[in-house]
Amino acid sequence: MSSKSKKLSAAEIEVLEARRDIGAEILQSLRDMKAGKGQVIASPAVEARRATGLSQTQFAALLGVSVRTLQGWEQGRKQPSGAARVLLTLARTNPRAVLAVSGA
């Protein structure tokens, strides 16, 4: 919704939701995925961890965060702090350096 669009009232949302065919939407999404029309977007945290070849547990220990925090970053529920973003960028662009420093 653009910033120029008016917000829908609760009643208007209810009417729109009542008209939806969720089953048809799911089936169309499955058809799109099978046809290769969908794409999975990996978060920077996922890309960084995959670049190192470490498990979530190992990578979280390397960064000094809990596995739950790492999972939050990977799933987009949380955003890493400035220092953590730098470490993730370094791990993504130069995983060997991160692994060498960590001793992993």
C-alpha positions in Angstrom: 0.0 0.0 0.0 1.5 3.3 -1.0 1.7 6.2 1.5 -0.9 8.0 -0.6 -3.5 5.3 -0.2 -6.0 5.5 2.5 -6.0 2.8 5.2 -8.8 0.4 5.1 -11.3 0.2 7.9 -11.8 -2.9 10.0 -15.1 -3.5 8.1 -13.4 -3.1 4.7 -10.6 -5.6 5.7 -13.2 -8.0 6.9 -15.1 -7.9 3.5 -11.8 -8.4 1.6 -10.8 -11.3 3.8 -14.3 -12.9 3.4 -13.9 -12.8 -0.4 -10.4 -14.5 -0.4 -10.0 -18.1 -1.6 -7.0 -19.1 0.5 -7.0 -22.6 -1.0 -6.8 -21.2 -4.5 -4.0 -18.9 -3.5 -2.0 -21.7 -2.0 -2.5 -23.9 -5.1 -1.4 -21.0 -7.3 1.7 -20.5 -5.2 2.6 -24.2 -5.5 2.1 -24.0 -9.3 4.4 -21.0 -9.4 7.0 -22.7 -7.4 6.9 -25.8 -9.5 7.3 -23.6 -12.6 10.3 -22.0 -11.1 8.7 -18.6 -10.7 9.4 -18.3 -7.0 12.6 -17.5 -5.4 14.0 -17.9 -1.9 15.8 -14.9 -0.5 18.5 -15.8 2.1 19.3 -13.3 4.8 22.8 -12.0 5.2 23.1 -14.1 8.3 22.2 -17.3 6.4 24.7 -16.3 3.6 27.4 -15.7 6.1 26.9 -19.0 7.9 26.7 -21.0 4.7 29.9 -19.3 3.5 31.7 -20.6 6.5 30.2 -24.1 6.3 29.3 -24.1 9.9 26.1 -25.3 11.6 23.9 -22.8 13.4 25.3 -23.9 16.8 29.0 -23.6 15.6 28.4 -20.2 13.9 26.5 -18.8 16.9 29.4 -19.8 19.2 31.9 -18.2 16.8 30.0 -14.9 16.9 29.4 -15.1 20.6 25.6 -15.1 20.4 22.9 -17.6 21.3 21.6 -20.0 18.6 18.2 -18.4 19.2 19.6 -14.9 18.4 21.2 -16.3 15.2 18.0 -17.9 14.2 16.2 -14.6 14.7 18.6 -12.9 12.3 18.4 -15.7 9.8 14.6 -15.6 9.8 14.4 -11.8 9.7 12.7 -11.5 13.0 15.7 -9.6 14.5 18.4 -7.4 13.1 22.0 -7.7 14.2 23.8 -4.8 15.9 26.4 -2.8 14.1 29.3 -5.0 15.3 27.5 -8.2 14.5 26.6 -6.8 11.0 30.3 -6.2 10.4 31.2 -9.7 11.5 28.5 -11.2 9.3 29.7 -9.2 6.3 33.3 -10.3 6.9 32.1 -14.0 7.2 30.2 -13.7 4.0 32.9 -12.0 2.0 36.0 -13.7 3.5 34.9 -16.8 5.4 38.5 -18.2 5.6 39.7 -15.1 7.6 36.9 -15.6 10.1 37.6 -19.3 10.4 41.3 -18.7 10.7 40.8 -16.1 13.5 38.3 -18.3 15.4 40.4 -21.5 15.1 37.5 -23.4 13.7 
